[in-house]
Amino acid sequence: MIKQEEVYKIGRIGKAHGVKGEVTFMFDDDVFDRVDADYLILEVDGILVPFFMEEYRFRTDSTALVKFEDVDTQERARELTNCDVFFPRCLTDDEEDSPSFASLVGFSIVDAGSKRVVGTIADIDDQTANILFELEDGRLIPASEQLITAVNPQERTLTMILPEGLLDL
């Protein structure tokens, strides 16, 4: 059984496309293309289920058409509408470039100065040009690469230089 902490959300399935089982996939992170993944994980009725991709093609920078194995009809594709799409963390551990912000959801933020945990990243707010980490308690921290000093995937921690007073806002 796939556990929630083993994956991170990268998008959502939109509507069926055509009659042969393709679906529209709206994504925030194109990691599935960068690491040449064979499958994506969909949350179906609260259960994380791997779906192997036969093929996909990009429509825009944030949308792709995906054909999953054993999804061969428009009716079957419609059953996947609005399913959240996740990516396995184990496939991104070998990624050479810096991790995507989406993959950091669930990580604890450690203040580089005091060495104390200030909270856990619950979501990424990318609605504006200034991307923010939203902590579980609702506080917002700038997701600036200049503030990040270390990422530890094994301990699921993100060490950051937090300007004085930032957490008091």
Contact map, one row per residue, 1 for C-alpha under 8 A:
1110000000000000000000000000000000000000000000010000000000000000000000000000000000000000000000000000000000000000000000000000000000000000000000000000000000000000000000000
1111010000000000000000000000000000000000000000011000000000000000000000000000000000000000000000000000000000000000000000000000000000000000000000000000000000000000000000000
1111111000000000000000000000000000000000000000010000000000000000000000000000000000000000000000000000000000000000000000000000000000000000000000000000000000000000000000000
0111111100000000000000000000000000000000000000010000000000000000000000000000000000000000000000000000000000000000000000000000000000000000000000000000000000000000000000000
0011111100000000000000000000000000000000000000000000000000000000000000000000000000000000000000000000000001000000000000000000000000000000000000000000000000000000000000000
0111111100000000000000000000000000000000000000000000000000000000000000000000000000000001110000000000000000000000000000000000000000000000000000000000000000000000000000000
0011111110000000000000000000000000000000000000000000000000000000000000000000000000000111100000000000000000000000000000000000000000000000000000000000000000000000000000000
0001111111000000000000000000000000000000000000000000000000000000000000000000000000000111100000000000011010000000000000000000000000000000000000000000000000000000000000000
0000001111100000000000000000000000000000000000000000000000000000000000000000000000011110000000000000011000000000000000000000000000000000000000000000000000000000000000000
0000000111110000000000000011110000000000000000000000000000000000000000000000000000001110000000000000010000000000000000000000000000000000000000000000000000000000000000000
0000000011111000000000001111100000000000000000000000000000000000000000000000000000011100000000000000000000000000000000000000000000000000000000000000000000000000000000000
0000000001111100000000001110000000000000000000000000000000000000000000000000000001111000000000000000000000000000000000000000000000000000000000000000000000000000000000000
0000000000111110000000111100000000000000000000000000000000000000000000000000000111111000000000000000000000000000000000000000000000000000000000000000000000000000000000000
0000000000011111000000111100000000000000000000000000000000000000000000000000000011100000000000000000000000000000000000000000000000000000000000000000000000000000000000000
0000000000001111100000110000000000000000000000000000000000000000000000000000110011000000000000000000000000000000000000000000000000000000000000000000000000000000000000000
0000000000000111111011110000000000000000000000000000000000000000000000000100110010000000000000000000000000000000000000000000000000000000000000000000000000000000000000000
0000000000000011111111110000000000000000000000000000000000000000100000000100000000000000000000000000000000000000000000000000000000000000000000000000000000000000000000000
0000000000000001111111000000000000000000000000000000000000000000000000000100000000000000000000000000000000000000000000000000000000000000000000000000000000000000000000000
0000000000000001111111000000000000000000000000000000000000000000000000011100000000000000000000000000000000000000000000000000000000000000000000000000000000000000000000000
0000000000000000111111000000000000000000000000000000000000000000000000111100000000000000000000000000000000000000000000000000000000000000000000000000000000000000000000000
0000000000000001111111100000000000000000000000000000000000000000001100111111100000000000000000000000000000000000000000000000000000000000000000000000000000000000000000000
0000000000000001111111110000000000000000000000000000000000000000111100110100100000000000000000000000000000000000000000000000000000000000000000000000000000000000000000000
0000000000001111100011111000000000000000000000000000000000000000111000000000110010000000000000000000000000000000000000000000000000000000000000000000000000000000000000000
0000000000001111100001111100000000000000000000000000000000000011110000000000000000000000000000000000000000000000000000000000000000000000000000000000000000000000000000000
0000000000111100000000111110000000000000000000000000000000000011110000000000000000000000000000000000000000000000000000000000000000000000000000000000000000000000000000000
0000000000111100000000011111000000000000000000000000000000000111000000000000000000000000000000000000000000000000000000000000000000000000000000000000000000000000000000000
0000000001110000000000001111110000000000000000000000000000000111000000000000000000000000000000000000000000000000000000000000000000000000000000000000000000000000000000000
0000000001100000000000000111110000000000000000000000000000000100000000000000000000000000000000000000010000000000000000000000000000000000000000000000000000000000000000000
0000000001100000000000000011111100000000000000000000000000000100000000000000000000000000000000000001010000000000000000000000000000000000000000000000000000000000000000000
0000000001000000000000000011111111000000000000000000000000000100000000000000000000000000000000000000000000000000000000000000000000000000000000000000000000000000000000000
0000000000000000000000000000111111100000000000000000000000000000000000000000000000000010000100000000000000000000000000000000000000000000000000000000000000000000000000000
0000000000000000000000000000111111111001000000000000000000000000000000000000000000000010000000000000000000000000000000000000000000000000000000000000000000000000000000000
0000000000000000000000000000011111111000000000000000000000000000000000000000000000000000000000000000000000000000000000000000000000000000000000000000000000000000000000000
0000000000000000000000000000011111110000000000000000000000000000000000000000000000000000000000000000000000000000000000000000000000000000000000000000000000000000000000000
0000000000000000000000000000001111111000000000000000000000000000000000000000000000000000001100100000000000000000000000000000000000000000000000000000000000000000000000000
0000000000000000000000000000000111111100000000000000000000000000000000000000000000000000000000000000000000000000000000000000000000000000000000000000000000000000000000000
0000000000000000000000000000000110111111000000000000000000000000000000000000000000000000001000000000000000000000000000000000000000000000000000000000000000000000000000000
0000000000000000000000000000000000011111000000000001100000000000000000000000000000000000000000000000000000000000000000000000000000000000000000000000000000000000000000000
0000000000000000000000000000000000001111100000000111100000000000000000000000000000000000000000000000000000000000000000000000000000000000000000000000000000000000000000000
0000000000000000000000000000000100001111110000000111100000000000000000000000000000001111000000000000000000000000000000000000000000000000000000000000000000000000000000000
0000000000000000000000000000000000000011111000011110000000000000000000000000000000001111000000000000000000000000000000000000000000000000000000000000000000000000000000000
0000000000000000000000000000000000000001111100011110000000000000000000000000000000111100000000000000000000000000000000000000000000000000000000000000000000000000000000000
0000000000000000000000000000000000000000111111111000000000000000000000000000000000111100000000000000000000000000000000000000000000000000000000000000000000000000000000000
0000000000000000000000000000000000000000011111111000000000000000000000000000000100100000000000000000000000000000000000000000000000000000000000000000000000000000000000000
0000000000000000000000000000000000000000001111100000000000000000000000000000000000000000000000000000000000000000000000000000000000000000000000000000000000000000000000000
0000000000000000000000000000000000000000001111110000000000000000000000000000000000000000000000000000000000000000000000000000000000000000000000000000000000000000000000000
0000000000000000000000000000000000000000001111111000000000000000000000000000000000000000000000000000000000000000000000000000000000000000000000000000000000000000000000000
1111000000000000000000000000000000000000111101111100000000000000000000000000000000000000000000000000000000000000000000000000000000000000000000000000000000000000000000000
0100000000000000000000000000000000000000111100111110000000000000000000000000000000000000000000000000000000000000000000000000000000000000000000000000000000000000000000000
0000000000000000000000000000000000000011110000011111000000000000000000000000000000000000000000000000000000000000000000000000000000000000000000000000000000000000000000000
0000000000000000000000000000000000000011110000001111100000000000000110000000000000000000000000000000000000000000000000000000000000000000000000000000000000000000000000000
0000000000000000000000000000000000000111000000000111110000000000000110000000000000000000000000000000000000000000000000000000000000000000000000000000000000000000000000000
0000000000000000000000000000000000000111000000000011111100000000011110000000000000000000000000000000000000000000000000000000000000000000000000000000000000000000000000000
0000000000000000000000000000000000000000000000000001111100000000011110000000000000000000000000000000000000000000000000000000000000000000000000000000000000000000000000000
0000000000000000000000000000000000000000000000000000111110000000011100000000000000000000000000000000000000000000000000000000000000000000000000000000000000000000000000000
0000000000000000000000000000000000000000000000000000111111000001111000000000000000000000000000000000000000000000000000000000000000000000000000000000000000000000000000000
0000000000000000000000000000000000000000000000000000001111100001110000000000000000000000000000000000000000000000000000000000000000000000000000000000000000000000000000000
0000000000000000000000000000000000000000000000000000000111111011100000000000000000000000000000000000000000000000000000000000000000000000000000000000000000000000000000000
0000000000000000000000000000000000000000000000000000000011111111100000000000000000000000000000000000000000000000000000000000000000000000000000000000000000000000000000000
0000000000000000000000000000000000000000000000000000000001111111000000000000000000000000000000000000000000000000000000000000000000000000000000000000000000000000000000000
0000000000000000000000000000000000000000000000000000000001111110000000000000000000000000000000000000000000000000000000000000000000000000000000000000000000000000000000000
0000000000000000000000000111110000000000000000000000000000111111000000000000000000000000000000000000000000000000000000000000000000000000000000000000000000000000000000000
0000000000000000000000011110000000000000000000000000000001111111100000000000000000000000000000000000000000000000000000000000000000000000000000000000000000000000000000000
0000000000000000000000011110000000000000000000000000000111110111110000000000000000000000000000000000000000000000000000000000000000000000000000000000000000000000000000000
0000000000000000100001111000000000000000000000000000000111100011111000000000000000000000000000000000000000000000000000000000000000000000000000000000000000000000000000000
0000000000000000000001111000000000000000000000000000111110000001111100000000000000000000000000000000000000000000000000000000000000000000000000000000000000000000000000000
0000000000000000000011100000000000000000000000000000111100000000111110100000000000000000000000000000000000000000000000000000000000000000000000000000000000000000000000000
0000000000000000000011000000000000000000000000000011111000000000011111100000000000000000000000000000000000000000000000000000000000000000000000000000000000000000000000000
0000000000000000000000000000000000000000000000000011110000000000001111110000000000000000000000000000000000000000000000000000000000000000000000000000000000000000000000000
0000000000000000000000000000000000000000000000000000000000000000000111110000000000000000000000000000000000000000000000000000000000000000000000000000000000000000000000000
0000000000000000000111000000000000000000000000000000000000000000001111111001100000000000000000000000000000000000000000000000000000000000000000000000000000000000000000000
0000000000000000001111000000000000000000000000000000000000000000000011111101100000000000000000000000000000000000000000000000000000000000000000000000000000000000000000000
0000000000000000001110000000000000000000000000000000000000000000000000111111100000000000000000000000000000000000000000000000000000000000000000000000000000000000000000000
0000000000000001111111000000000000000000000000000000000000000000000000011111110000000000000000000000000000000000000000000000000000000000000000000000000000000000000000000
0000000000000000000010000000000000000000000000000000000000000000000000001111111000000000000000000000000000000000000000000000000000000000000000000000000000000000000000000
0000000000000000000010000000000000000000000000000000000000000000000000111111111100000000000000000000000000000000000000000000000000000000000000000000000000000000000000000
0000000000000011000011100000000000000000000000000000000000000000000000111111111110000000000000000000000000000000000000000000000000000000000000000000000000000000000000000
0000000000000011000000100000000000000000000000000000000000000000000000000111111110000000000000000000000000000000000000000000000000000000000000000000000000000000000000000
0000000000000000000000000000000000000000000000000000000000000000000000000011111110000000000000000000000000000000000000000000000000000000000000000000000000000000000000000
0000000000001000000000000000000000000000000100000000000000000000000000000001111111100000000000000000000000000000000000000000000000000000000000000000000000000000000000000
0000000000001111000000100000000000000000000000000000000000000000000000000000111111100000000000000000000000000000000000000000000000000000000000000000000000000000000000000
0000000000011110000000000000000000000000000000000000000000000000000000000000000111110000000000000000000000000000000000000000000000000000000000000000000000000000000000000
0000000000011100000000000000000000000000011100000000000000000000000000000000000111111000000000000000000000000000000000000000000000000000000000000000000000000000000000000
0000000010111000000000000000000000000000011000000000000000000000000000000000000001111100000000000000000000000000000000000000000000000000000000000000000000000000000000000
0000000011111000000000000000000000000001111000000000000000000000000000000000000000111110000000000000000000000000000000000000000000000000000000000000000000000000000000000
0000001111100000000000000000000000000001111000000000000000000000000000000000000000011111000000000000000000000000000000000000000000000000000000000000000000000000000000000
0000001111000000000000000000001100000001100000000000000000000000000000000000000000001111101000000000000000000000000000000000000000000000000000000000000000000000000000000
0000011100000000000000000000000000000001100000000000000000000000000000000000000000000111111100000000000000000000000000000000000000000000000000000000000000000000000000000
0000011100000000000000000000000000000000000000000000000000000000000000000000000000000011111110000000001000000000000000000000000000000000000000000000000000000000000000000
0000010000000000000000000000000000000000000000000000000000000000000000000000000000000001111111000000000000000000000000000000000000000000000000000000000000000000000000000
0000000000000000000000000000000000101000000000000000000000000000000000000000000000000011111111100000000000000000000000000000000000000000000000000000000000000000000000000
0000000000000000000000000000001000100000000000000000000000000000000000000000000000000001111111100010000000000000000000000000000000000000000000000000000000000000000000000
0000000000000000000000000000000000000000000000000000000000000000000000000000000000000000111111100000000000000000000000000000000000000000000000000000000010000000000000000
0000000000000000000000000000000000000000000000000000000000000000000000000000000000000000011111110000000000000000000000000000000000000000000000000000000000000000000000000
0000000000000000000000000000000000100000000000000000000000000000000000000000000000000000001111111110000000000000000000000000000000000000000000000000000000000000000000000
0000000000000000000000000000000000000000000000000000000000000000000000000000000000000000000001111100000000000000000000000000000000000000000000000000000000000000000000000
0000000000000000000000000000000000000000000000000000000000000000000000000000000000000000000000111110000000000000000000000000000000000000000000000000000000000000000000000
0000000000000000000000000000000000000000000000000000000000000000000000000000000000000000000000111111000000000000000000000000000000000000000000000000000000000000000000000
0000000000000000000000000000000000000000000000000000000000000000000000000000000000000000000100101111101100000000000000000000000000000000000000000000000000000000000000000
0000000000000000000000000000100000000000000000000000000000000000000000000000000000000000000000000111111100000000000000000000000000000000000000000000000000000000000000000
0000000000000000000000000000000000000000000000000000000000000000000000000000000000000000000000000011111110000000000000000001000000000000000000100000000000000000000000000
0000000111000000000000000001100000000000000000000000000000000000000000000000000000000000000000000001111110000000000000000011000000000000000000000000000000000000000000000
0000000110000000000000000000000000000000000000000000000000000000000000000000000000000000100000000011111110000000000000000000000000000000000000000000000000000000000000000
0000000000000000000000000000000000000000000000000000000000000000000000000000000000000000000000000011111111100000000000001000000000000000000000000000000000010100000000000
0000000100000000000000000000000000000000000000000000000000000000000000000000000000000000000000000000111111100000000000011111000000000000000000000000000000000000000000000
0000100000000000000000000000000000000000000000000000000000000000000000000000000000000000000000000000000111110000000000011100000000000000000000000000000000010000000000000
0000000000000000000000000000000000000000000000000000000000000000000000000000000000000000000000000000000111111000000000011000000000000000000000000000000000011100000000000
0000000000000000000000000000000000000000000000000000000000000000000000000000000000000000000000000000000001111100000011111000000000000000000000000000000000011100000000000
0000000000000000000000000000000000000000000000000000000000000000000000000000000000000000000000000000000000111110000011111000000000000000000000000000000000001111000000000
0000000000000000000000000000000000000000000000000000000000000000000000000000000000000000000000000000000000011111001111100000000000000000000000000000000000001111000000000
0000000000000000000000000000000000000000000000000000000000000000000000000000000000000000000000000000000000001111111111000000000000000000000000000000000000000011110000000
0000000000000000000000000000000000000000000000000000000000000000000000000000000000000000000000000000000000000111111100000000000000000000000000000000100000000011110000000
0000000000000000000000000000000000000000000000000000000000000000000000000000000000000000000000000000000000000011111000000000000000000000000000000000000000000000110000000
0000000000000000000000000000000000000000000000000000000000000000000000000000000000000000000000000000000000000011111100000000000000000000000000000000000000000000000000000
0000000000000000000000000000000000000000000000000000000000000000000000000000000000000000000000000000000000000111111110000000000000000000000000000000000000000000000000000
0000000000000000000000000000000000000000000000000000000000000000000000000000000000000000000000000000000000000111011111000000000000000000000000000000000000000000000000000
0000000000000000000000000000000000000000000000000000000000000000000000000000000000000000000000000000000000011110001111100000000000000000000000000000000000000000000000000
0000000000000000000000000000000000000000000000000000000000000000000000000000000000000000000000000000000000011110000111110000000000000000000000000000000000000000000000000
0000000000000000000000000000000000000000000000000000000000000000000000000000000000000000000000000000000000011100000011111000000000000011100000000000000000000000000000000
0000000000000000000000000000000000000000000000000000000000000000000000000000000000000000000000000000000011111000000001111100000000000011000000000000000000000000000000000
0000000000000000000000000000000000000000000000000000000000000000000000000000000000000000000000000000000111111000000000111111000000001111000000000000000000000000000000000
0000000000000000000000000000000000000000000000000000000000000000000000000000000000000000000000000000000011000000000000011111000000001111000000000000000000000000000000000
0000000000000000000000000000000000000000000000000000000000000000000000000000000000000000000000000000010010000000000000001111100000001110000000000000000000000000000000000
0000000000000000000000000000000000000000000000000000000000000000000000000000000000000000000000000000110010000000000000001111110000111100000000000000000000000000000000000
0000000000000000000000000000000000000000000000000000000000000000000000000000000000000000000000000000000000000000000000000011111100111100000000000000000000000000000000000
0000000000000000000000000000000000000000000000000000000000000000000000000000000000000000000000000000000000000000000000000001111111110000000000000000000000000000000000000
0000000000000000000000000000000000000000000000000000000000000000000000000000000000000000000000000000000000000000000000000000111110100000000000000000000000000000000000000
0000000000000000000000000000000000000000000000000000000000000000000000000000000000000000000000000000000000000000000000000000111111100000000000000000000000000000000000000
0000000000000000000000000000000000000000000000000000000000000000000000000000000000000000000000000000000000000000000000000000011111100000000000000000000000000000000000000
0000000000000000000000000000000000000000000000000000000000000000000000000000000000000000000000000000000000000000000000000000010111110000000001100000000000000000000000000
0000000000000000000000000000000000000000000000000000000000000000000000000000000000000000000000000000000000000000000000000001111111111000000001110000000000000000000000000
0000000000000000000000000000000000000000000000000000000000000000000000000000000000000000000000000000000000000000000000000001110001111100000111100000000000000000000000000
0000000000000000000000000000000000000000000000000000000000000000000000000000000000000000000000000000000000000000000000001111100000111110000111100000000000000000000000000
0000000000000000000000000000000000000000000000000000000000000000000000000000000000000000000000000000000000000000000000001111100000011111011110000000000000000000000000000
0000000000000000000000000000000000000000000000000000000000000000000000000000000000000000000000000000000000000000000000111110000000001111111110000000000000000000000000000
0000000000000000000000000000000000000000000000000000000000000000000000000000000000000000000000000000000000000000000000111100000000000111111000000000000000000000000000000
0000000000000000000000000000000000000000000000000000000000000000000000000000000000000000000000000000000000000000000000100000000000000011111000000000000000000000000000000
0000000000000000000000000000000000000000000000000000000000000000000000000000000000000000000000000000000000000000000000000000000000000111111100000000000000000000000000000
0000000000000000000000000000000000000000000000000000000000000000000000000000000000000000000000000000000000000000000000000000000000000111111110000000000000000000000000100
0000000000000000000000000000000000000000000000000000000000000000000000000000000000000000000000000000000000000000000000000000000000011110011111000000000000000000000000000
0000000000000000000000000000000000000000000000000000000000000000000000000000000000000000000000000000000000000000000000000000000000011110001111100000000000000000000001100
0000000000000000000000000000000000000000000000000000000000000000000000000000000000000000000000000000000000000000000000000000000001111000000111110000000000000000000000000
0000000000000000000000000000000000000000000000000000000000000000000000000000000000000000000000000000100000000000000000000000000001111000000011111010000000000000000000000
0000000000000000000000000000000000000000000000000000000000000000000000000000000000000000000000000000000000000000000000000000000000100000000001111111000000000000000000000
0000000000000000000000000000000000000000000000000000000000000000000000000000000000000000000000000000000000000000000000000000000000000000000000111111000000000000000000000
0000000000000000000000000000000000000000000000000000000000000000000000000000000000000000000000000000000000000000000000000000000000000000000000011111100000000000000000000
0000000000000000000000000000000000000000000000000000000000000000000000000000000000000000000000000000000000000000000000000000000000000000000000111111100000000001110000000
0000000000000000000000000000000000000000000000000000000000000000000000000000000000000000000000000000000000000000000000000000000000000000000000011111111000000111100000000
0000000000000000000000000000000000000000000000000000000000000000000000000000000000000000000000000000000000000001000000000000000000000000000000000111111000000111100000000
0000000000000000000000000000000000000000000000000000000000000000000000000000000000000000000000000000000000000000000000000000000000000000000000000001111100000111000000000
0000000000000000000000000000000000000000000000000000000000000000000000000000000000000000000000000000000000000000000000000000000000000000000000000001111110011110000000000
0000000000000000000000000000000000000000000000000000000000000000000000000000000000000000000000000000000000000000000000000000000000000000000000000000011111111100000000000
0000000000000000000000000000000000000000000000000000000000000000000000000000000000000000000010000000000000000000000000000000000000000000000000000000001111111000000000000
0000000000000000000000000000000000000000000000000000000000000000000000000000000000000000000000000000000000000000000000000000000000000000000000000000000111110000000000000
0000000000000000000000000000000000000000000000000000000000000000000000000000000000000000000000000000000000000000000000000000000000000000000000000000000111111000000000000
0000000000000000000000000000000000000000000000000000000000000000000000000000000000000000000000000000000101110000000000000000000000000000000000000000001111111100000000000
0000000000000000000000000000000000000000000000000000000000000000000000000000000000000000000000000000000000111100000000000000000000000000000000000000001110111110000000000
0000000000000000000000000000000000000000000000000000000000000000000000000000000000000000000000000000000100111100000000000000000000000000000000000001111100011111000000000
0000000000000000000000000000000000000000000000000000000000000000000000000000000000000000000000000000000000001111000000000000000000000000000000000001111000001111100000000
0000000000000000000000000000000000000000000000000000000000000000000000000000000000000000000000000000000000001111000000000000000000000000000000000011110000000111110000000
0000000000000000000000000000000000000000000000000000000000000000000000000000000000000000000000000000000000000011100000000000000000000000000000000011100000000011111000000
0000000000000000000000000000000000000000000000000000000000000000000000000000000000000000000000000000000000000011100000000000000000000000000000000010000000000001111101000
0000000000000000000000000000000000000000000000000000000000000000000000000000000000000000000000000000000000000000000000000000000000000000000000000000000000000000111111000
0000000000000000000000000000000000000000000000000000000000000000000000000000000000000000000000000000000000000000000000000000000000000000000000000000000000000000011111100
0000000000000000000000000000000000000000000000000000000000000000000000000000000000000000000000000000000000000000000000000000000000000000000000000000000000000000001111111
0000000000000000000000000000000000000000000000000000000000000000000000000000000000000000000000000000000000000000000000000000000000000000000010000000000000000000011111111
0000000000000000000000000000000000000000000000000000000000000000000000000000000000000000000000000000000000000000000000000000000000000000001010000000000000000000000111111
0000000000000000000000000000000000000000000000000000000000000000000000000000000000000000000000000000000000000000000000000000000000000000000000000000000000000000000011111
0000000000000000000000000000000000000000000000000000000000000000000000000000000000000000000000000000000000000000000000000000000000000000000000000000000000000000000011111
